[in-house]
Each structure stands twice: as C-alpha cells, then as structure tokens.
Amino acid sequence: MIKRIEATGSRVVANSPSEFAAQLKAEYEVYKKVVDAQKLKLD
C-alpha cells in the first residue's frame, strides 16, 4: 500500500488523528487563498 501511495507522489506519514486534522486545516487555508485569489468557481 505504501508503494502505491508513494507512486502517486504522496508521502506516507504516521501521525495522530488530531495531527492529521491540523494538517488538513492548514492545507485548506493554503488552497482557499489560491481559489479566492483566482476567483475560481464550481460549475
């Protein structure tokens, strides 16, 4: 499973559920800024 995940360019990281939630929140904030700056909308 690890090899399949890494083949997609992702990294496998072992962390706690709260650490994972914090990581997702941080990534959301980064991508939200990109979407807002580019004025992207769903069709």
C-alpha positions in Angstrom: 0.0 0.0 0.0 2.8 2.4 0.8 4.4 1.9 -2.6 1.1 2.6 -4.3 0.6 5.8 -2.3 4.2 7.0 -3.0 3.8 6.2 -6.7 1.2 9.0 -6.8 3.7 11.5 -5.5 2.3 11.4 -2.0 4.2 10.8 1.3 3.1 8.4 3.9 3.3 10.0 7.4 2.2 8.3 10.6 0.5 10.8 12.9 -2.4 11.1 15.3 -5.9 12.0 14.3 -5.5 15.4 15.8 -2.3 16.0 13.9 -3.9 14.9 10.7 -6.8 17.2 11.3 -4.4 20.1 11.8 -2.6 19.2 8.6 -5.8 19.2 6.6 -6.9 22.5 8.1 -3.5 24.1 7.2 -3.7 22.8 3.6 -7.3 24.0 3.3 -6.2 27.5 4.2 -3.4 27.5 1.6 -5.7 26.3 -1.2 -8.6 28.6 -0.1 -6.3 31.6 -0.7 -5.4 30.3 -4.2 -9.1 29.7 -5.1 -10.1 33.1 -3.8 -7.2 35.0 -5.5 -8.0 33.3 -8.8 -11.8 33.8 -8.3 -12.4 30.1 -9.1 -16.0 28.8 -9.1 -17.6 25.4 -9.5 -19.8 24.9 -12.5 
